[in-house]
């Protein structure tokens, strides 16, 4: 797995050389807990997600990425927001890709499966909302989860 390094408004960040539409998914269970993974590329906690493939809709990508990374099947039911900050650059050290952030964050409810790690996740677990922000995570992920937890019901656009 490629090593991932996130930069924010950093003058030493590499210049972006790609823009890849992606999705993240805030999945809840019947208890209201959030589904999180420990990423294998940087060790941080995150909600599942990844790139949207050609010939795939946003909801299809969200369901596929969640199932691939966590073993949980979900149904999409809303949107947290859009995240397109050009000051956020993600470097994949193995191939030199420097990606400008472009993620749409959806909400979903779990409908089946068991938390199961994958090549992209070393751990998968359900975490109570009150505890999730205490996990070590990247700034961008904390922002996304924070917008979800704020409960405004209005999508963040940024």
C-alpha positions as CSV (number, residue, x, y, z in Angstrom):
1,X,0.0,0.0,0.0
2,X,1.3,3.4,-0.9
3,X,2.3,5.8,1.9
4,X,-0.1,8.8,2.1
5,X,1.0,12.2,3.4
6,X,-1.5,15.0,3.8
7,X,-0.4,18.7,3.5
8,X,-2.5,21.8,4.5
9,X,-1.7,25.3,3.4
10,X,2.0,24.2,3.5
11,X,4.5,26.1,1.3
12,X,6.6,22.9,1.1
13,X,3.7,20.8,-0.2
14,X,4.2,19.4,-3.7
15,X,2.3,21.0,-6.5
16,X,-0.9,19.0,-7.3
17,X,-0.7,16.9,-10.4
18,X,-4.1,15.1,-10.2
19,X,-7.7,15.7,-9.2
20,X,-9.7,12.5,-8.5
21,X,-13.4,12.6,-7.5
22,X,-13.8,10.5,-4.4
23,X,-16.4,9.7,-1.7
24,X,-16.3,9.2,2.0
25,X,-19.1,7.6,3.9
26,X,-20.3,8.2,7.5
27,X,-22.0,4.9,8.3
28,X,-24.1,4.5,11.4
29,X,-25.6,1.3,13.0
30,X,-28.9,0.9,14.9
31,X,-27.1,2.1,18.1
32,X,-26.0,5.3,16.4
33,X,-22.3,4.4,16.4
34,X,-20.0,5.4,13.6
35,X,-18.1,2.9,11.4
36,X,-14.4,3.8,11.3
37,X,-11.3,2.2,9.9
38,X,-7.6,2.5,10.7
39,X,-6.0,3.3,7.3
40,X,-3.2,1.0,6.3
41,X,-1.4,3.8,4.4
42,X,-0.9,6.2,7.3
43,X,-2.3,4.6,10.4
44,X,-4.9,7.2,11.0
45,X,-8.6,6.6,11.7
46,X,-11.1,7.6,9.1
47,X,-14.5,6.8,7.7
48,X,-14.4,4.5,4.7
49,X,-14.1,5.9,1.2
50,X,-12.2,6.1,-2.0
51,X,-12.1,7.1,-5.7
52,X,-15.2,7.0,-7.9
53,X,-14.7,4.6,-10.8
54,X,-15.7,5.3,-14.4
55,X,-19.3,4.1,-15.1
56,X,-20.1,4.3,-11.4
57,X,-22.5,6.7,-9.6
58,X,-21.6,8.5,-6.4
59,X,-23.9,6.2,-4.3
60,X,-22.6,3.1,-6.0
61,X,-19.0,4.1,-5.2
62,X,-19.9,4.8,-1.6
63,X,-21.5,1.4,-1.1
64,X,-18.7,-0.4,-2.9
65,X,-15.9,1.4,-1.0
66,X,-17.6,0.8,2.3
67,X,-18.0,-2.9,1.6
68,X,-14.5,-3.3,0.3
69,X,-12.8,-1.6,3.2
70,X,-15.0,-2.7,6.1
71,X,-17.2,-5.7,5.2
72,X,-20.3,-3.7,6.0
73,X,-23.1,-3.3,3.4
74,X,-24.8,0.1,3.7
75,X,-27.7,2.1,2.2
76,X,-27.0,5.8,1.4
77,X,-29.4,8.2,3.1
78,X,-27.9,11.7,2.9
79,X,-25.0,14.1,2.4
80,X,-22.5,15.7,4.9
81,X,-20.9,18.0,2.3
82,X,-18.3,18.6,-0.4
83,X,-14.6,19.0,0.3
84,X,-12.5,20.6,-2.4
85,X,-9.9,22.8,-0.6
86,X,-7.0,23.4,-3.1
87,X,-4.8,24.0,-0.1
88,X,-5.1,20.3,0.9
89,X,-2.7,18.2,-1.1
90,X,-2.4,14.5,-0.6
91,X,1.0,13.0,-1.6
92,X,1.2,9.3,-2.5
93,X,4.9,8.7,-1.9
94,X,5.2,5.5,-3.9
95,X,4.3,7.0,-7.3
96,X,4.6,10.8,-6.7
97,X,1.0,11.5,-7.3
98,X,0.1,14.8,-5.5
99,X,-3.7,14.9,-5.4
100,X,-5.8,18.0,-4.8
101,X,-8.6,17.2,-2.3
102,X,-12.0,16.4,-4.0
103,X,-14.3,14.4,-1.8
104,X,-18.1,14.2,-1.4
105,X,-19.1,12.9,2.0
106,X,-22.3,10.9,2.2
107,X,-24.2,9.4,5.1
108,X,-25.5,5.8,5.2
109,X,-27.0,3.2,7.5
110,X,-25.6,-0.3,7.9
111,X,-27.8,-3.1,6.6
112,X,-25.6,-6.1,6.8
113,X,-22.1,-7.6,7.2
114,X,-19.5,-7.8,9.9
115,X,-16.6,-5.4,10.5
116,X,-13.7,-7.0,8.6
117,X,-10.3,-5.4,7.8
118,X,-9.0,-5.3,4.3
119,X,-5.8,-4.3,2.4
120,X,-6.8,-0.7,3.0
121,X,-7.8,-1.0,6.7
122,X,-5.9,-2.7,9.5
123,X,-8.8,-2.3,11.9
124,X,-12.5,-1.8,11.5
125,X,-14.8,-0.9,14.4
126,X,-18.0,0.8,15.5
127,X,-17.3,3.7,17.8
128,X,-19.8,5.8,19.8
129,X,-20.2,9.3,18.5
130,X,-18.9,10.8,21.7
131,X,-15.6,8.9,21.4
132,X,-14.8,9.1,17.7
133,X,-13.2,12.6,17.7
134,X,-10.7,11.3,20.3
135,X,-9.2,8.9,17.8
136,X,-6.0,9.9,16.0
137,X,-7.1,11.1,12.6
138,X,-6.1,13.5,9.9
139,X,-7.3,17.1,10.1
140,X,-9.5,16.7,7.0
141,X,-11.2,13.6,8.4
142,X,-11.8,15.3,11.8
143,X,-13.4,18.2,9.9
144,X,-15.7,15.9,8.0
145,X,-16.8,14.0,11.0
146,X,-17.2,17.2,12.9
147,X,-19.6,18.5,10.3
148,X,-21.6,15.3,10.5
149,X,-21.7,15.4,14.3
150,X,-22.8,19.1,14.3
151,X,-26.2,17.8,13.2
152,X,-27.2,20.9,11.3
153,X,-28.7,18.8,8.5
154,X,-27.2,21.3,6.0
155,X,-24.4,20.2,3.7
156,X,-21.0,21.7,4.1
157,X,-19.7,23.2,0.8
158,X,-16.0,23.9,0.7
